[in-house]
Amino acid sequence: MVVEWDTTERFANPRRVGGGVVTPARDQCGTVELTGLPDAQTIVYRVRFEREAARGASTWATGRLRTPRPDKLRVAWTGDTCGQGFGRNPDYGGLRGYAAIREARPDVFIHSGDMIYADNPIEAEKPLASGAVWKNVTNERVGRVAQELDDFRARFAYNYEDEHVLALAAEVAMIAQWDDHEVHNNWYPGQQLADDRYTRERDASKLAAMARQAMFEWVPFRSGPVHRVLHHGPLLDVFVLDCRVFRSPNGVNTGEDTMLGTTQVAWLIEALAASKARWKIIACDQPISLVIDDGPNHEGFANGDPGAPTGRERELALLVQAMKTRGVKNTVWITADVHYTAAHQFDPKRAAGLDFDPFWELISGPIHAGNFGPNELDATLGPAVKFQWGTPPEGTDMLSPLDGKQSFGTLDLTKDGLVVGFHDTAGHELHKIEIASS
């Protein structure tokens, strides 16, 4: 694989980067890191594959990206792709939510998890409650639950076979994280799945290892852990969290339960304190104050008890109080996961005896999945719902993409402030929030 980049489409002065030999060992995928890019520029790149022994080369595939400007930056985010059996339906226009994100012209796109639904088969037809039938493009591997490495690979390939996903990927830098459905609903390390569809492998940790390998092959990741900080010029640092690998088993969530783990919490506090960026986005693949059930147990941070922090809430309490102590300003939390859009404002005056600086949690999605909710709000950290959209009418279990409630969010950053926009996939702005810089 060979990559060249320049600052003009003429490629008058291309810089060439070798990508190494692409083989089936990585599902014919390759990763190249470009360094030394100039600031505040449009970078045009092209990629091709050259055969050994000078036996010719493929045609160039081209793309572009924008390196960060010091004065303004637009970020888009969402999550939940091809969930609940809603795959690529040609009559619907494929994964057309990605076209709406592209039309919003973000500089950076954050996929907040559930990039695939490895546990939700994409079958040829899905009957809807309305009597209509959703029709999918499908194949043998995506039509079943993923239990083999090639099954997980096929899920990522399936998404990139959509023209809208491919077009967005070729023009906008993506920051990715995983949540549960890259493996199995509500999974945790060491779990043995009580799911009869899994006939080859039920160990969630072994399935997660395959899912992680496929994800690192198909998605732009450096080697290393999923949790990381990505610097995007003087305006933005993005802190990507991992709510899967370090969690304790899902339980009643009132004792010693953990979500992020001691090491990740300590890393996040130090990384936030060291950040010199004006804005700090904390990309968390789980909402922090919505009660998310896992049968009789709890999947999320919150446990429904409005009193002092217990269980996984203790990690959040430690975080937000340490952020104030260390002088960390201008943070916003973003997530998806719960399949509806919401804005939550957190204030210590409403919290259970905690001292922290007020902050926002912003939730958007799904971009292409069923709509659910709303979830119960846990009062421990003092949240208040300031906006909510996309939930089904009372008495309705789920909406489909045909119901028009798919969504994504945008963040327009300057040194003086941040403007939040919530959007549906038809191009309408649903709500706007202005947040001043501290």
Solvent accessible surface area in square Angstrom, and as a share of the most:
residue,aa,sasa,rsa
1,M,31,0.14
2,V,17,0.10
3,V,9,0.05
4,E,11,0.05
5,W,14,0.05
6,D,6,0.03
7,T,44,0.26
8,T,53,0.31
9,E,116,0.52
10,R,185,0.67
11,F,20,0.08
12,A,72,0.55
13,N,92,0.47
14,P,53,0.34
15,R,91,0.33
16,R,131,0.48
17,V,41,0.24
18,G,62,0.59
19,G,20,0.19
20,G,47,0.45
21,V,120,0.69
22,V,28,0.16
23,T,51,0.30
24,P,95,0.60
25,A,75,0.58
26,R,88,0.32
27,D,38,0.20
28,Q,106,0.47
29,C,20,0.12
30,G,29,0.28
31,T,72,0.42
32,V,38,0.22
33,E,93,0.42
34,L,38,0.19
35,T,99,0.58
36,G,74,0.71
37,L,45,0.23
38,P,46,0.29
39,D,110,0.57
40,A,53,0.41
41,Q,76,0.34
42,T,51,0.29
43,I,0,0.00
44,V,8,0.05
45,Y,42,0.16
46,R,51,0.19
47,V,31,0.18
48,R,62,0.22
49,F,91,0.38
50,E,72,0.32
51,R,154,0.56
52,E,121,0.54
53,A,93,0.72
54,A,102,0.79
55,R,160,0.58
56,G,44,0.42
57,A,51,0.40
58,S,49,0.31
59,T,123,0.71
60,W,73,0.25
61,A,64,0.50
62,T,88,0.51
63,G,8,0.08
64,R,82,0.30
65,L,37,0.18
66,R,65,0.24
67,T,14,0.08
68,P,25,0.16
69,R,103,0.38
70,P,87,0.55
71,D,70,0.36
72,K,108,0.46
73,L,6,0.03
74,R,63,0.23
75,V,0,0.00
76,A,0,0.00
77,W,0,0.00
78,T,0,0.00
79,G,0,0.00
80,D,0,0.00
81,T,0,0.00
82,C,3,0.02
83,G,0,0.00
84,Q,35,0.16
85,G,8,0.08
86,F,0,0.00
87,G,0,0.00
88,R,33,0.12
89,N,7,0.04
90,P,91,0.57
91,D,128,0.66
92,Y,15,0.06
93,G,33,0.32
94,G,9,0.09
95,L,0,0.00
96,R,103,0.37
97,G,2,0.02
98,Y,10,0.04
99,A,21,0.16
100,A,9,0.07
101,I,0,0.00
102,R,95,0.35
103,E,133,0.60
104,A,20,0.16
105,R,160,0.58
106,P,1,0.01
107,D,25,0.13
108,V,1,0.00
109,F,2,0.01
110,I,1,0.00
111,H,5,0.02
112,S,2,0.01
113,G,2,0.02
114,D,1,0.01
115,M,9,0.04
116,I,2,0.01
117,Y,0,0.00
118,A,0,0.00
119,D,3,0.01
120,N,28,0.14
121,P,34,0.21
122,I,1,0.01
123,E,101,0.45
124,A,58,0.45
125,E,96,0.43
126,K,50,0.21
127,P,107,0.67
128,L,28,0.14
129,A,118,0.91
130,S,97,0.63
131,G,63,0.60
132,A,45,0.35
133,V,68,0.39
134,W,1,0.00
135,K,103,0.44
136,N,15,0.08
137,V,58,0.33
138,T,54,0.31
139,N,66,0.34
140,E,136,0.61
141,R,77,0.28
142,V,0,0.00
143,G,27,0.26
144,R,64,0.23
145,V,7,0.04
146,A,1,0.01
147,Q,12,0.06
148,E,55,0.25
149,L,44,0.22
150,D,61,0.31
151,D,0,0.00
152,F,0,0.00
153,R,23,0.08
154,A,18,0.14
155,R,5,0.02
156,F,4,0.02
157,A,21,0.16
158,Y,3,0.01
159,N,14,0.07
160,Y,44,0.17
161,E,106,0.47
162,D,7,0.04
163,E,126,0.56
164,H,39,0.18
165,V,12,0.07
166,L,102,0.51
167,A,29,0.23
168,L,6,0.03
169,A,45,0.35
170,A,30,0.23
171,E,53,0.24
172,V,13,0.07
173,A,36,0.28
174,M,43,0.19
175,I,14,0.07
176,A,0,0.00
177,Q,1,0.00
178,W,3,0.01
179,D,2,0.01
180,D,4,0.02
181,H,19,0.09
182,E,1,0.00
183,V,0,0.00
184,H,23,0.10
185,N,65,0.33
186,N,15,0.08
187,W,5,0.02
188,Y,42,0.16
189,P,47,0.29
190,G,49,0.47
191,Q,34,0.15
192,Q,116,0.51
193,L,5,0.02
194,A,109,0.85
195,D,23,0.12
196,D,118,0.61
197,R,110,0.40
198,Y,1,0.00
199,T,111,0.65
200,R,140,0.51
201,E,40,0.18
202,R,88,0.32
203,D,28,0.14
204,A,0,0.00
205,S,47,0.30
206,K,117,0.50
207,L,0,0.00
208,A,9,0.07
209,A,63,0.49
210,M,43,0.19
211,A,1,0.01
212,R,81,0.30
213,Q,75,0.33
214,A,0,0.00
215,M,0,0.00
216,F,24,0.10
217,E,9,0.04
218,W,64,0.23
219,V,5,0.03
220,P,77,0.48
221,F,12,0.05
222,R,149,0.55
223,S,110,0.71
224,G,33,0.31
225,P,75,0.47
226,V,3,0.02
227,H,23,0.10
228,R,39,0.14
229,V,40,0.23
230,L,41,0.20
231,H,133,0.59
232,H,30,0.13
233,G,32,0.30
234,P,80,0.51
235,L,4,0.02
236,L,0,0.00
237,D,5,0.03
238,V,1,0.00
239,F,1,0.00
240,V,1,0.00
241,L,0,0.00
242,D,2,0.01
243,C,0,0.00
244,R,0,0.00
245,V,63,0.36
246,F,69,0.29
247,R,10,0.04
248,S,28,0.18
249,P,79,0.50
250,N,10,0.05
251,G,18,0.18
252,V,100,0.57
253,N,0,0.00
254,T,74,0.43
255,G,37,0.36
256,E,144,0.65
257,D,20,0.10
258,T,38,0.22
259,M,0,0.00
260,L,0,0.00
261,G,10,0.10
262,T,120,0.70
263,T,99,0.58
264,Q,0,0.00
265,V,6,0.03
266,A,51,0.39
267,W,65,0.23
268,L,0,0.00
269,I,21,0.10
270,E,93,0.42
271,A,19,0.14
272,L,2,0.01
273,A,35,0.28
274,A,72,0.56
275,S,21,0.13
276,K,193,0.82
277,A,8,0.06
278,R,92,0.34
279,W,2,0.01
280,K,15,0.06
281,I,0,0.00
282,I,0,0.00
283,A,0,0.00
284,C,1,0.01
285,D,0,0.00
286,Q,0,0.00
287,P,0,0.00
288,I,2,0.01
289,S,3,0.02
290,L,2,0.01
291,V,13,0.08
292,I,22,0.11
293,D,93,0.48
294,D,35,0.18
295,G,63,0.60
296,P,126,0.79
297,N,46,0.23
298,H,28,0.13
299,E,2,0.01
300,G,0,0.00
301,F,0,0.00
302,A,1,0.01
303,N,15,0.07
304,G,28,0.27
305,D,68,0.35
306,P,86,0.54
307,G,30,0.29
308,A,66,0.52
309,P,27,0.17
310,T,43,0.25
311,G,0,0.00
312,R,0,0.00
313,E,4,0.02
314,R,89,0.33
315,E,15,0.07
316,L,1,0.00
317,A,7,0.06
318,L,99,0.49
319,L,0,0.00
320,V,4,0.02
321,Q,64,0.28
322,A,18,0.14
323,M,13,0.06
324,K,83,0.35
325,T,114,0.66
326,R,110,0.40
327,G,46,0.44
328,V,11,0.06
329,K,95,0.40
330,N,20,0.10
331,T,17,0.10
332,V,1,0.00
333,W,1,0.00
334,I,0,0.00
335,T,1,0.01
336,A,2,0.01
337,D,23,0.12
338,V,12,0.07
339,H,9,0.04
340,Y,1,0.01
341,T,1,0.00
342,A,0,0.00
343,A,0,0.00
344,H,0,0.00
345,Q,54,0.24
346,F,0,0.00
347,D,31,0.16
348,P,32,0.20
349,K,186,0.79
350,R,106,0.39
351,A,17,0.13
352,A,31,0.24
353,G,79,0.76
354,L,20,0.10
355,D,83,0.43
356,F,2,0.01
357,D,42,0.22
358,P,82,0.51
359,F,11,0.05
360,W,35,0.12
361,E,2,0.01
362,L,0,0.00
363,I,0,0.00
364,S,0,0.00
365,G,1,0.01
366,P,0,0.00
367,I,2,0.01
368,H,1,0.00
369,A,0,0.00
370,G,0,0.00
371,N,0,0.00
372,F,65,0.27
373,G,30,0.29
374,P,73,0.46
375,N,44,0.23
376,E,103,0.46
377,L,51,0.25
378,D,4,0.02
379,A,47,0.37
380,T,2,0.01
381,L,3,0.02
382,G,1,0.01
383,P,13,0.08
384,A,23,0.18
385,V,68,0.39
386,K,98,0.41
387,F,33,0.14
388,Q,73,0.32
389,W,52,0.18
390,G,5,0.05
391,T,35,0.20
392,P,12,0.08
393,P,87,0.55
394,E,181,0.81
395,G,82,0.78
396,T,58,0.33
397,D,131,0.68
398,M,58,0.26
399,L,21,0.11
400,S,9,0.06
401,P,1,0.00
402,L,95,0.47
403,D,71,0.37
404,G,42,0.41
405,K,61,0.26
406,Q,1,0.01
407,S,1,0.00
408,F,5,0.02
409,G,0,0.00
410,T,1,0.01
411,L,0,0.00
412,D,44,0.23
413,L,1,0.00
414,T,56,0.32
415,K,116,0.49
416,D,99,0.51
417,G,15,0.14
418,L,2,0.01
419,V,49,0.28
420,V,0,0.00
421,G,3,0.03
422,F,0,0.00
423,H,21,0.09
424,D,14,0.07
425,T,22,0.13
426,A,79,0.61
427,G,58,0.56
428,H,111,0.49
429,E,99,0.44
430,L,48,0.24
431,H,59,0.26
432,K,106,0.45
433,I,16,0.08
434,E,130,0.59
435,I,28,0.14
436,A,84,0.65
437,S,26,0.17
438,S,97,0.62
